């Protein structure tokens, strides 16, 4: 009887230990509104792999791409209110909560991915999203979704006059509306998932978009002309629900921060070659044409959007230091 009791106690202790070990493991659901081969999907995979490595498998980031958990609005609100653990979504979706993030999409801020990768890890960039915690979410870092260009259904745009009156899809964000009004288009807010139909039915003449979306969202089936403006970047905040974050141990929190920091630059710097390879594929398989604006046209675009800088510069105290840092990085690159 004593032997049986001792055995039962040992088995019970082992069961409790196993249950405790299992309870210590953390699973976080990360939702994406983007389809492969979008860079946000690549960023999520890099982050999840690094978290798995640093935690020895004790933190599992489960990725739900392709709008499985909702679109941009549903995911950002879901993370804020706790129905979704994590997301990587456009920084512009949080501009109402933290106006400073508008600065991440100031037009012609820096020239290329390498400079942008250096910029987003600076204290000046991190200050832009520090206030997010008040809205129920915490941002861990900034990834990049791809520089934006100008895709038209019919004839290509080759001069400033070509922008005039074009019904151009922009995200429903005031900054984007202001940028494309300044360029002379007729900016038309539309949900991301409705753009293909808008182009197909000619409800839209154009869309400002990244190279990966032309492929992933199959825009190349209905629009073929791309002006490589690179007018602004498409930063994505890696966000986690604040209550979920607070429930983690300090060690687990640090793993998430370290994984985010270590994957930012590789993810952004890979986009240059990624875009070039995808452009070749779109040219060969879908007949998409890519045209660079002339130096004169590019300068005219920069001058046209200067009032946007003037209007937004004082809207948040974090913006001016960030823009100054961007200029310093740009001058260093030159």
C-alpha positions, -999 to 999 in steps of 0.1 A, spaced: 0 0 0 29 24 9 45 15 -24 14 23 -43 9 55 -25 45 66 -31 41 57 -68 9 77 -71 26 107 -54 55 105 -77 33 102 -108 12 132 -96 43 153 -91 55 145 -126 21 153 -140 21 187 -122 56 194 -135 47 186 -170 15 207 -168 36 236 -154 61 233 -182 34 232 -208 17 262 -192 50 281 -194 50 278 -232 34 308 -250 15 308 -283 9 342 -300 -13 345 -331 0 370 -356 -25 381 -383 -16 396 -417 -38 414 -442 -13 407 -470 -9 378 -493 24 363 -503 48 374 -517 42 406 -497 72 418 -476 51 418 -444 47 380 -448 85 377 -451 89 400 -420 65 378 -400 84 346 -410 118 361 -401 104 373 -367 87 340 -359 119 321 -367 141 343 -346 117 341 -316 117 303 -319 155 304 -319 159 327 -290 132 310 -269 144 275 -277 109 268 -290 90 280 -259 74 309 -277 54 299 -308 44 327 -332 16 313 -353 12 333 -386 -23 338 -402 -17 354 -436 -42 363 -464 -66 382 -442 -76 350 -424 -82 370 -392 -94 401 -410 -83 431 -430 -62 461 -420 -90 476 -399 -100 444 -382 -64 434 -373 -54 468 -359 -85 470 -338 -82 434 -329 -47 439 -315 -58 470 -296 -88 453 -280 -73 419 -275 -91 396 -300 -58 393 -320 -24 389 -303 -1 405 -329 -1 419 -364 22 437 -388 2 464 -404 7 497 -421 18 525 -397 -8 547 -414 -35 527 -398 -25 540 -364 -20 577 -374 -52 587 -356 -39 573 -323 -2 584 -328 1 612 -353 39 611 -352 39 579 -374 28 601 -404 64 612 -406 74 576 -417 55 583 -449 66 618 -457 72 618 -495 108 615 -508 121 613 -472 151 592 -481 160 575 -514 163 538 -508 159 508 -486 194 509 -471 189 544 -458 154 536 -446 167 505 -427 193 527 -409 165 553 -402 139 531 -386 161 517 -358 171 551 -346 158 566 -313 141 593 -333 121 567 -353 112 547 -321 99 579 -305 72 581 -332 54 551 -318 61 553 -281 26 566 -274 9 536 -289 5 519 -255 -23 543 -246 -44 527 -274 -41 492 -261 -12 480 -282 26 481 -281 48 484 -312 80 464 -311 96 477 -343 91 489 -379 93 466 -409 89 477 -445 63 467 -471 79 482 -501 84 516 -517 53 529 -534 50 535 -571 23 546 -595 3 520 -615 -21 530 -642 -47 510 -661 -43 527 -695 -15 550 -707 16 556 -686 22 588 -668 53 605 -681 49 641 -669 32 661 -641 3 668 -665 -3 631 -667 -14 630 -630 -41 655 -635 -76 642 -625 -66 605 -624 -89 586 -600 -62 572 -579 -67 547 -551 -51 557 -518 -55 542 -484 -81 561 -464 -55 582 -446 -54 620 -446 -17 622 -453 -20 601 -485 -50 622 -497 -30 654 -492 1 640 -510 -19 629 -541 -40 661 -541 -7 680 -542 4 659 -572 -28 668 -591 -47 635 -590 -82 628 -578 -73 606 -547 -99 580 -540 -99 562 -507 -107 525 -510 -103 494 -489 -72 473 -499 -93 443 -508 -114 462 -533 -86 477 -554 -85 449 -580 -122 453 -588 -118 490 -589 -90 488 -615 -108 461 -635 -141 481 -638 -123 514 -644 -138 528 -612 -101 536 -607 -76 550 -632 -46 543 -610 -33 530 -577 -3 540 -557 12 507 -546 43 486 -541 58 461 -565 49 430 -544 12 440 -543 11 442 -581 20 405 -581 3 393 -549 -30 410 -555 -28 402 -592 -32 439 -602 -10 430 -632 -40 413 -648 -58 446 -652 -32 473 -651 2 473 -669 19 507 -666 42 515 -637 59 548 -630 87 541 -605 81 572 -584 92 556 -550 72 585 -535 71 570 -500 77 539 -480 51 515 -466 62 509 -430 46 482 -410 44 483 -372 49 450 -355 23 453 -328 12 432 -298 -18 436 -276 -7 454 -245 -25 431 -220 -10 401 -237 25 417 -236 21 426 -199 12 389 -192 46 377 -204 76 374 -182 104 400 -186 125 374 -202 98 366 -228 93 403 -234 130 407 -241 130 378 -265 103 395 -286 122 429 -286 155 412 -295 139 392 -323 123 423 -337 155 443 -336 176 416 -351 153 411 -381 145 446 -391 176 455 -412 179 422 -430 142 423 -439 143 459 -453 177 455 -470 165 424 -489 137 444 -506 160 461 -532 169 428 -548 134 414 -542 118 443 -561 141 440 -590 136 402 -593 98 407 -591 99 434 -617 117 411 -642 91 384 -635 61 409 -640 77 421 -673 82 386 -686 50 369 -675 24 397 -674 37 423 -698 40 450 -671 62 480 -681 83 500 -657 94 536 -664 116 559 -643 105 595 -641 130 620 -655 152 639 -630 132 670 -639 99 653 -633 111 639 -600 122 673 -588 88 687 -598 71 661 -577 93 669 -547 85 706 -551 47 698 -554 45 680 -521 65 705 -501 33 720 -487 26 686 -471 57 688 -451 48 723 -440 13 712 -429 24 682 -409 58 692 -394 43 707 -363 15 682 -358 35 661 -333 67 670 -314 84 637 -325 83 646 -362 109 674 -365 137 654 -349 128 624 -370 129 644 -403 162 660 -392 176 625 -386 164 613 -421 181 643 -437 214 635 -419 212 599 -430 205 610 -466 234 634 -466 257 607 -453 246 584 -481 253 611 -507 
